[in-house]
């Protein structure tokens, strides 16, 4: 028998033939099953027997019977065929599954995705929400897709813009009273609430960015109260602790429910919301279903923004 390492490629190549012969117990039917000539089957088996140095089948005019060696290699061929069949089923499930692990920042999860989960299920999606403020390693399989707020795009990943964010100061109804936001901000006791990460992550989600967009030439660092997350700042505003800098997808539901009211004019942010995945996963049916559902959600959110933010 030749060296096992040199025989392995030949055995792997012959596995479908050996599996067919083992199950059909006939060269002719095995040839028909594989769509080849019977002579080709006989030739390949003789060549394999010569390479192995042992006979694989006892042949008669009526039937073939595997030898001990034949039972060994045919059994291995059938096992490998079963393994590949299971692998193909898993690949098909990977391609068509509508079950997805979605990584989202905590604020987006609490204020948008979690309240929308029932609508996702109604659309046929099975979302497992992974709350994580860092960008999950999608290539390592930590999640199938992610929603992120930033400047984008994300190198090495498939990135699609979902929505350009709008910044909007919000407060508890009646908190600001008749005074304008600009006048309030100039008072020594003004309480401005914000997500501290927006001050340094380059997204422009900061009071100073909002002031600049409004053309207000002053700073209020001494009166800004930072929170670890945007949704916490918004919740503090609902509780009457001050005026929070809100943004799209985080304040619409609270505005509509009457927990918040706009305290100033909306301004467009430089940053966007992005849907991010790997290039390979972008082609799957599950991702496309997620993308379609999110686009429908965003479409409704734009209508809500136009009414709540007084946008054109």
JOQUIRA-V739591 format. One line per field, one symbol per residue. ss: DSSP state (a for helix, b for strand, c for the rest). psi: psi as a letter, one per 20 degrees, with the letter a starting at -180 (. if undefined). burial: b if it has 9 or more other ideal C-beta (glycine too) atoms within 8 Angstrom, else e. A space follows every 50 residues. Layout:
# JOQUIRA-V739591
ss->???
psi->???
burial->???
This chain:
# JOQUIRA-V739591
ss->cccaaaaaaaaaaaaaaaaaaaaaccaaaaaaaacccaaaaaaaaaaaaa aaccccbbbccccbbbcaaaaaaaaaaaaaaaaaaaaaaaaaaaaaccbb bbbbcaaaaaaaacccaaaaaacccbbbbbbcccccccccccccbbbbbb cccccccbbbbbbbbbbbbbbcccccccccaaaaaccccccbbbbaaaac ccccccaaaaaaaaccccccaaabbbbccaaaaaaaaaccccbbbbbccc caaaaaacccbbccccbbbbbbbbbbbcccaaacaaaaaaaaaaaaaaaa aaaaaaaacccc
psi->qrphhhhghggghighghggghhhkpgghggghikrqhhhggghgghghg hhjqqhqpprihrqpqaghghghhghghghghghghghhhgghhhipjpq oppqqgghghifgghjhhhghhijqnpopoopiroqnhhjjhrhrqpqoa hraopiqopppgppqppopqrqpighbiqqgggghiqhjpopqqphhiii jjijmqhhhggghikomrqkhhjpoqrhqhhggghhghikiapqorrqih ighhghijhrqpiaqqqpqhrrpqppaqhghhiqhgghggggghhgghgh hhggghghilq.
burial->eeeeeebeebbeebbbbbbbbbebbbbebbbeebeeebebbbebbeebbe bbeeebbeeeeeebebbebbbebbbbbbebbeeeeeeeeeeeeebbbbeb bbbbbbbbbebbbeebbebbbebebebebbbbeeebebeeebbbbbbbbb ebebeebbbebbbbbbbbbbbbeebbeeeebeebbeeeebbbbbbbbbbe eebbbbbebbbebbeeeeebeebbbbbebbbbbbebbbeeebbbbbbbbb bbbbbeeeebbbbbebbbbebbbbbbbbeebbebbbbebbbebbbbbbee bbebbbebbeee
